Amino acid sequence: MTNITELDTNRFYLGRLCKYGHDWNFTGKSLRRKDYRVCTECQLWHNRKSYWKHRNKNRESAAAYYQQHREEIRQKHAKHYQEHKEDYRRRQSKLLRTPQRKESWRQYMSKFRQTPQGKVAAKRAKFRRRAYKLYNHHAHYSLHQIESLKQRFDHACAYCGATINLVLDHFIPVSKGGPDCLGNFIPACHKCNTNKRDRDPMIWYKSQSFYSSKRWKLILEVLGKTESNYNQLPLF
């Protein structure tokens, strides 16, 4: 049954009873669309039948389309979320209000955090919280973009060249106003990241025994900076 309870004369009209006897609100007539002139109940049944008949094919087609337009779709969703953030939060709050939903969500998140994607997502959420707390700028970035960034440095620390315990370093520290965005990220080993802390990146790096002018030029090139504007805050 359709959920149409009131007759919208701009879109629908009451016509002769269809061959399946779909009587709308006991009027003895079928509710029909003005554009196609078909019974709304018959159209709904046809759509459901077509969906289940071509379900696997439609799923494969949708998955292929998503892979081809992944970044475009994610950026569109991120933009829509920012524009309707309060509506999303209100719906999410309503969904998590019941004990069953809360427990189900806890179990799902507990399993998700154990996956590689979940661990990365947890770090990204931590970065965002720090940026929001300090009123710093934040821009969406994807796992694919982070992977491309690491490839620019051959999956090694941008400072010392180590290839183990790599993390994302905010080139301009968050405590100094550095934004949480792709233009402020470079891969760094855990040792360099903790040692650098909130220091000026150029002063700190040039004072290290492993300083390399070649690596420093690559860092500036990847971030789109020069020595004269290396401390300029990026937006993307």
Steps between C-alpha positions, in 0.01 A plus 500: 500500500619852427535751783304769314210600724402831339431564132761732346315628194822634348651151474212252526140450394229242562444286190328179411567199717806308378477133400642395838227689688719743692232708668631827649339589835178312411418740218448224244778655289876458469746774583692576181800721417438787262832459320482123427127443560577173678358371826734590787458157661578323172806721449626420850456128443679522163794691654543241773486212253756669274731568796512139615534370145806718427627532855848350451555684172397832655728444798798427277425805289467721808827364645685564172363854482609567857854381433527724193361810677611425854660836587225700332230313694683528832560872454134546412392310811744695717366828364141388557585398856655838577193678363255278695710411803228569755247282315750212489575534871133514587423181305806322638402595855151360443638173360736448793238577762389141558717258705499246216632756251766617744627148561495417129695817421759427771560149365533627144746776594701262719554267202560787257775652716698175472520527121770704318231738372361537852839584647557767237148637552563522876816703441318729258225555757762584761660755267161659430415525870830676570445740211142578609610553859758759392267651236738397223398447139404147389450364147389152390765258374474138395708189564589493132645852524703403806634195316600719204678736741701214650597383152653842429746426781546132403313392816781638718534773760519837326762616750741212569401241238399226748243252371355366828235639736378760250236748612356822363674813623339845498777699330379816674406379851134506593590692817647773279185531289582222252187375321390138480512464123698320231712808425643488852585129512826319436591143599741476791633227723375492857839615633516810280136584562536489880836681494374781278189557715387864464830643375551703186546235226787670315697597812451156654587303186814698414630445852482120467801283418301320228402825322494461122460796265362260239224379734427856612450612140269203440295588809456859379419379148232253616342762726521767232719728711831685485742595776353849504143382563546155658300606808200620299178321602348284224124463445481164320 
